[in-house]
Amino acid sequence: MCLIAIYCSPALSATCEETNVKITSIRAVSEQFPQAPHKNTVELHHEMRDYCSLDACSTANRYRVAIDGADNHIISAAYMAFASGKPVNIFVDTNLGTRSGICVVSYLTIAQ
């Protein structure tokens, strides 16, 4: 009998927080949308941000971030901030992956 041990270290993640972001529009994408990476997501559009120059966040997409449809609490907070005109702080983590180069929100804070 032979046992083989394999160790896989997790890929290094990168995180970034952008503060005082004004949401300019929200795009909700259906579960039925034909392009897999965008299915069941909510996109927050805002003025162009740097996102700490994260390689995972495509430069062409730095005017928006994605929220997974399962994260209802983050989606609700985003809609509330948009409706009230309040700025938000957006935190992204590359461990959550990207949606066609669009960074995914890990958490969102509504600023005062």
C-alpha positions, 0 to 999 in steps of 0.5 A: 500500500502506498500513500501519497501526501499532496499539499496545495497552498492557497493562491495569494489573495489581494484585497482593497477598499475604496472609500467614499464611492457614489453609486451612479447606477445599479444593474441587476442580471437575471439567473437566466442571462446566457453568459455564465459569469454575469448570471445572478449578479448585481453590478454597482456602477460608480465613478472610475476607481483604481481598486489598488491596481489589483491585477484581477480587476480589469482596468476597463471594468474599474467603474463597476463591481459585482455582487453575487445574487446570494448576498441579499444583505449586501444588495439591500445595503447597496440599493438603500445607499443608492436610493438615499444618495449616501456614499459607500465603502467597497471592499473587494477580495480576489479570493471571491474571483472576478466576473469577466474582470469585474471585481466582486464585493466582499463587503460594503459599508454605508458611509455617513 
